[in-house]
Structures are given as structure tokens and as C-alpha cells.
Amino acid sequence: MRLLAGGLARCGAGLLLGLVIGVATVAVHPWWWGLLIGVAASSATLVVLARGALRISYAVAWAIVVALAATPRPTGGYAIAGNLDGYVLITWAVLMVIVATATVQKRAPAEDSGRRGA
């Protein structure tokens, strides 16, 4: 039960962190320095986080923020424009999810007790 609670806590922390950093990155991405800082901070956070549920939930939450900001608003307009800065941000969101899922640690196979290989 503790393992499940710990995993859920890590997922929740990753989601919250991804939402906060994603919103901050979307907010400052129109300026060249904001895009650089946002991408660098997002990438550094991804690298620092432990592999597994925490890293994946962070990357997915960050990508969801970017995806929601790239969809049209009911009043018209977009939070992420269809220019180079916007395309860099969208591409970076996809790359973060790919890196997070590709770097999941593999568990060592459990050894069979009392059985020998043939």
C-alpha cells in the first residue's frame, strides 16, 4: 500500500511541477530570452527528476499545458502563435515526452527461486 501511495504522490508532484513550469514557459515564450529560459528550465527539470512516474508525469503535464495553449480560444486567437517560437515550443513538448518515456528504468528480472535454467 505504501508503494502505491508513494507512486501516486510522485505522479501528483510531477503533474503540479509540470503545470507550473509549463504555464511559466508559455507566458514568457514570445520573447527570445523567455523562450530560451523556459526551454532550459524545463529541460533541466526533466533531467534532474528521478526516472519513472515522476519524470513522465512532469513531461506529460508540461506537454498538456503547451497543447492547451496552442488550441484556439473561443474568442479567437492563440496563446501560442504559429511562428518559429510557437513551433519550437510545440516540438520541445513532444521531445520532452519522448525523452521521459525513453529513459524509464528497466526493472531487473526476478530470479526464479529453486529453478535452474535448462
C-alpha positions, 0 to 999 in steps of 0.5 A, spaced: 500 500 500 505 504 501 508 503 494 502 505 491 501 511 495 508 513 494 507 512 486 501 516 486 504 522 490 510 522 485 505 522 479 501 528 483 508 532 484 510 531 477 503 533 474 503 540 479 511 541 477 509 540 470 503 545 470 507 550 473 513 550 469 509 549 463 504 555 464 511 559 466 514 557 459 508 559 455 507 566 458 514 568 457 515 564 450 514 570 445 520 573 447 527 570 445 530 570 452 523 567 455 523 562 450 530 560 451 529 560 459 523 556 459 526 551 454 532 550 459 528 550 465 524 545 463 529 541 460 533 541 466 527 539 470 526 533 466 533 531 467 534 532 474 527 528 476 528 521 478 526 516 472 519 513 472 512 516 474 515 522 476 519 524 470 513 522 465 508 525 469 512 532 469 513 531 461 506 529 460 503 535 464 508 540 461 506 537 454 498 538 456 499 545 458 503 547 451 497 543 447 492 547 451 495 553 449 496 552 442 488 550 441 484 556 439 480 560 444 473 561 443 474 568 442 479 567 437 486 567 437 492 563 440 496 563 446 501 560 442 502 563 435 504 559 429 511 562 428 518 559 429 517 560 437 510 557 437 513 551 433 519 550 437 515 550 443 510 545 440 516 540 438 520 541 445 513 538 448 513 532 444 521 531 445 520 532 452 515 526 452 519 522 448 525 523 452 521 521 459 518 515 456 525 513 453 529 513 459 524 509 464 528 504 468 528 497 466 526 493 472 531 487 473 528 480 472 526 476 478 530 470 479 526 464 479 527 461 486 529 453 486 529 453 478 535 452 474 535 454 467 535 448 462 
